[in-house]
Amino acid sequence: MPIRGLSLVGFMEFPQAEQYLQRACIPPDASPRALAAEWNTARARLGDPIEKGGHPEMTAIPAGHSGYLDRVRAKWLGPNAQGFEFRLVEIDRLLAYQHHVSIPRADEHCAQRKGAPSTDELLNVCLPVDAQLREPFASIQGQSIILRSEDLNVRLLQQGTIPGIGGAIGIVVGPALPLVQVVRCNGKCFLNNGFHRAYGMRQRGATHVPCIYRDAAGNYDLLGLRENGATFGRAVMESSNPPTVGHFTQGRAYEVSLRKISRVIQINWSDHLLTDE
């Protein structure tokens, strides 16, 4: 079933855009001529560069919320909290290396809430203490278990011997770190996680979102940029007109029908008798 989405395909060169529209989207006409027309329309929508892209306003979260932030730190960061700070960051000027957002997924986070979001509401959505994860569907096929989930935040968290369960060997799945994350790299700020929440809250009138923030200096590996086409690459992000969250929120992105994607984790096993040589 097609999923309504917004795409920054206009930032791609046509060969990549053609592959993207065929692979990630369901175009009404997949002919090269029709895809070229869609790409040109998407490029025209981008407009001028976002002013001060990569240089958002950033402030401290009000002190009255320190107790809540302590709970977030204890639940998700723990001993790994060194180097992270909590910040309120301007949405539109954050650099965006993700190709698209799903409007229904943004609505899941934000549409049920009415009116401009309060700071408490922003914290609950963007820096949640508890994360709701859809249980993956499990099926057994011979000597294999297949876990399939529509929630792409499902991750393989642990493998091998499972502490606390005698004789248990296997895997543990759970949510990826469910916090809006901003990373500063080479002097510019990138949205690293939380695209749907940032987009959804901006549509409700928020100009800033709470996040965990860190400075990666020049370490692009911490950003998750992929040069294989899975995200925008470094050359695009360092250009004079880089993609930003503002392109999604200001009507500059191109509306597409996205293909549904599921995460699949497969476990295989075998049982043998071996003699010593």
C-alpha positions as CSV (number, residue, x, y, z in Angstrom):
1,M,0.0,0.0,0.0
2,P,1.5,3.4,-1.0
3,I,2.5,5.7,1.9
4,R,2.2,9.5,1.4
5,G,5.6,11.1,1.8
6,L,7.7,14.2,1.2
7,S,11.0,13.8,-0.6
8,L,14.1,15.8,-1.3
9,V,14.8,14.0,-4.5
10,G,15.4,17.4,-6.2
11,F,18.8,17.4,-4.5
12,M,19.9,14.3,-6.4
13,E,21.5,14.1,-9.8
14,F,19.1,12.5,-12.3
15,P,20.7,9.0,-12.4
16,Q,20.4,8.6,-8.7
17,A,16.9,10.3,-8.7
18,E,15.7,7.8,-11.3
19,Q,16.8,4.8,-9.3
20,Y,15.4,6.3,-6.1
21,L,12.0,7.0,-7.6
22,Q,11.8,3.5,-8.9
23,R,13.2,1.8,-5.8
24,A,11.8,3.8,-2.8
25,C,8.6,5.2,-4.4
26,I,5.6,4.1,-6.5
27,P,5.6,6.6,-9.4
28,P,2.4,6.9,-11.5
29,D,4.6,6.5,-14.6
30,A,8.0,4.8,-14.3
31,S,9.2,5.6,-17.8
32,P,12.5,7.6,-17.9
33,R,10.7,10.6,-19.5
34,A,8.1,10.7,-16.8
35,L,10.6,10.3,-14.0
36,A,12.8,13.1,-15.5
37,A,9.7,15.4,-15.5
38,E,9.1,14.6,-11.8
39,W,12.7,15.2,-11.0
40,N,12.6,18.6,-12.7
41,T,9.5,19.6,-10.8
42,A,11.1,18.5,-7.5
43,R,14.2,20.6,-8.3
44,A,12.1,23.7,-9.1
45,R,10.4,23.4,-5.7
46,L,13.6,23.6,-3.7
47,G,14.0,27.4,-4.2
48,D,16.8,29.4,-2.8
49,P,19.1,28.0,-0.1
50,I,17.7,28.1,3.5
51,E,19.3,31.1,5.2
52,K,22.0,30.0,7.7
53,G,21.4,26.3,6.9
54,G,23.3,24.2,9.4
55,H,23.5,27.1,11.9
56,P,20.3,26.8,14.0
57,E,19.5,28.8,17.1
58,M,20.2,26.7,20.1
59,T,19.4,27.3,23.8
60,A,19.3,25.5,27.1
61,I,16.1,23.6,28.1
62,P,14.5,25.6,31.0
63,A,15.8,24.6,34.4
64,G,12.3,23.6,35.6
65,H,12.6,20.5,33.5
66,S,15.9,19.2,35.0
67,G,14.2,16.4,36.9
68,Y,12.6,15.0,33.7
69,L,16.0,15.2,31.9
70,D,17.6,13.3,34.7
71,R,15.2,10.5,34.1
72,V,15.9,10.5,30.4
73,R,19.6,10.4,31.1
74,A,19.3,7.6,33.6
75,K,17.1,5.5,31.2
76,W,18.8,5.9,27.9
77,L,22.3,7.4,28.3
78,G,23.7,6.2,31.6
79,P,27.5,5.9,31.6
80,N,27.4,6.9,27.9
81,A,26.1,10.4,28.7
82,Q,29.6,12.0,28.5
83,G,29.7,14.4,25.6
84,F,26.0,14.7,25.3
85,E,24.0,17.9,26.3
86,F,20.3,18.6,26.3
87,R,19.3,21.5,24.0
88,L,16.4,23.3,22.4
89,V,17.3,23.6,18.8
90,E,15.7,25.5,15.9
91,I,14.1,23.0,13.5
92,D,14.2,24.5,10.0
93,R,18.0,25.3,9.8
94,L,19.1,21.8,10.8
95,L,20.8,19.9,7.9
96,A,18.9,16.9,6.7
97,Y,20.6,13.9,5.1
98,Q,17.5,11.7,5.1
99,H,15.9,11.5,1.7
100,H,12.2,11.6,2.7
101,V,9.7,11.6,5.6
102,S,6.5,9.6,5.9
103,I,3.5,11.8,6.7
104,P,1.5,9.0,8.4
105,R,4.5,8.3,10.6
106,A,4.9,11.9,11.6
107,D,1.1,12.0,12.3
108,E,1.6,9.0,14.7
109,H,3.9,11.1,16.8
110,C,2.1,14.4,16.6
111,A,-1.4,14.6,15.0
112,Q,-3.4,13.4,18.0
113,R,-2.2,16.3,20.0
114,K,-4.1,19.6,19.6
115,G,-2.7,23.1,19.4
116,A,0.8,24.4,19.7
117,P,2.9,22.0,21.8
118,S,4.0,22.9,25.3
119,T,7.6,22.3,26.5
120,D,6.3,19.3,28.5
121,E,4.7,17.8,25.4
122,L,7.8,18.4,23.3
123,L,9.9,16.7,25.9
124,N,7.5,13.7,26.1
125,V,7.6,13.2,22.3
126,C,11.2,14.2,21.5
127,L,13.0,12.9,24.6
128,P,10.7,10.1,25.9
129,V,11.4,8.2,29.0
130,D,9.5,5.3,27.7
131,A,9.5,4.1,24.1
132,Q,6.6,2.3,22.6
133,L,7.8,-0.4,20.1
134,R,5.5,-2.5,18.0
135,E,6.2,-6.1,18.7
136,P,7.7,-7.8,15.7
137,F,5.8,-10.6,14.0
138,A,7.7,-13.9,14.5
139,S,7.4,-17.0,12.3
140,I,9.2,-20.3,12.5
141,Q,10.2,-21.9,9.2
142,G,12.1,-25.2,9.7
143,Q,15.3,-24.3,11.7
144,S,14.8,-20.6,11.3
145,I,12.9,-17.9,13.1
146,I,12.1,-14.7,11.1
147,L,11.2,-11.5,12.9
148,R,9.4,-9.0,10.8
149,S,8.4,-5.5,12.0
150,E,6.9,-2.4,10.3
151,D,8.7,-0.4,13.1
152,L,12.1,0.4,11.6
153,N,13.3,1.4,15.1
154,V,13.6,-2.3,15.9
155,R,17.3,-3.1,16.4
156,L,19.4,-6.1,17.3
157,L,20.6,-5.1,20.7
158,Q,22.4,-8.2,22.0
159,Q,23.5,-11.6,20.7
160,G,25.1,-14.6,22.3
161,T,24.6,-15.7,25.9
162,I,21.7,-13.9,27.5
163,P,22.5,-12.8,31.1
164,G,20.0,-13.7,33.8
165,I,18.4,-16.6,31.8
166,G,20.2,-19.9,32.5
167,G,21.2,-21.7,29.3
168,A,19.7,-19.1,27.0
169,I,21.6,-18.3,23.8
170,G,20.2,-16.0,21.2
171,I,19.4,-12.4,20.4
172,V,17.7,-9.5,22.1
173,V,15.7,-7.0,20.0
174,G,14.4,-3.7,21.1
175,P,14.2,0.0,20.2
176,A,17.0,2.1,18.9
177,L,17.8,5.1,21.0
178,P,14.4,6.9,20.8
179,L,15.7,10.5,21.3
180,V,15.8,13.4,18.9
181,Q,19.5,13.8,18.2
182,V,21.5,16.7,16.8
183,V,25.2,16.3,15.9
184,R,27.5,19.2,15.0
185,C,30.2,18.3,12.5
186,N,32.7,20.7,10.9
187,G,30.8,23.6,12.4
188,K,27.3,22.7,11.1
189,C,24.4,21.0,12.8
190,F,22.8,17.9,11.4
191,L,19.5,16.3,12.5
192,N,20.8,12.8,13.3
193,N,17.5,11.2,14.5
194,G,13.9,12.3,14.9
195,F,13.0,13.5,11.4
196,H,9.3,12.6,11.7
197,R,9.0,14.2,15.1
198,A,10.8,17.4,14.1
199,Y,8.6,17.6,11.0
200,G,5.4,16.9,12.8
201,M,6.0,19.3,15.7
202,R,7.0,22.0,13.2
203,Q,3.6,21.5,11.4
204,R,1.9,22.0,14.7
205,G,3.7,25.4,15.3
206,A,6.8,24.5,17.2
207,T,9.9,26.3,16.0
208,H,12.4,24.4,18.3
209,V,12.6,20.9,19.6
210,P,14.4,19.4,22.6
211,C,17.3,17.1,21.7
212,I,20.5,15.5,22.8
213,Y,23.3,17.3,21.2
214,R,27.0,16.5,20.7
215,D,29.9,17.9,18.8
216,A,31.6,15.4,16.5
217,A,34.3,17.8,15.4
218,G,35.1,16.4,11.9
219,N,34.1,12.8,12.5
220,Y,31.5,12.2,9.8
221,D,31.3,8.5,10.9
222,L,29.2,9.6,13.9
223,L,26.6,11.1,11.6
224,G,25.6,8.0,9.7
225,L,26.1,9.5,6.3
226,R,26.2,6.8,3.6
227,E,28.0,7.2,0.3
228,N,26.1,4.3,-1.2
229,G,22.9,6.3,-1.9
230,A,21.1,5.4,1.3
231,T,21.4,9.0,2.5
232,F,22.7,12.2,0.9
233,G,26.5,12.0,0.8
234,R,29.1,14.4,2.2
235,A,29.5,16.4,-1.1
236,V,25.8,17.3,-1.1
237,M,25.7,18.1,2.6
238,E,28.8,20.4,2.3
239,S,27.5,22.2,-0.8
240,S,26.4,25.8,-0.9
241,N,22.8,24.7,-1.0
242,P,22.5,21.7,1.3
243,P,19.2,19.9,2.2
244,T,17.6,21.0,5.5
245,V,14.6,20.2,7.6
246,G,13.2,23.5,6.4
247,H,12.8,22.0,3.0
248,F,10.4,19.5,4.4
249,T,8.5,22.0,6.6
250,Q,8.3,24.9,4.3
251,G,6.6,23.2,1.4
252,R,9.8,22.8,-0.7
253,A,9.9,19.0,-0.7
254,Y,8.2,16.9,-3.5
255,E,5.2,14.8,-2.6
256,V,5.7,11.1,-3.4
257,S,4.1,7.7,-2.8
258,L,6.6,5.7,-0.7
259,R,6.8,2.0,-0.7
260,K,6.1,0.2,2.5
261,I,9.3,-1.1,4.2
262,S,9.7,-3.6,7.0
263,R,12.7,-4.7,9.0
264,V,13.5,-8.4,8.9
265,I,15.8,-10.2,11.4
266,Q,16.4,-13.9,10.7
267,I,17.8,-16.4,13.1
268,N,19.1,-19.8,11.9
269,W,20.3,-22.8,13.9
270,S,21.4,-26.4,13.4
271,D,21.9,-29.5,15.6
272,H,24.8,-31.9,14.9
273,L,26.7,-34.8,16.5
274,L,30.4,-34.7,15.9
275,T,33.1,-37.2,16.8
276,D,36.5,-36.1,17.9
277,E,39.2,-36.8,15.3
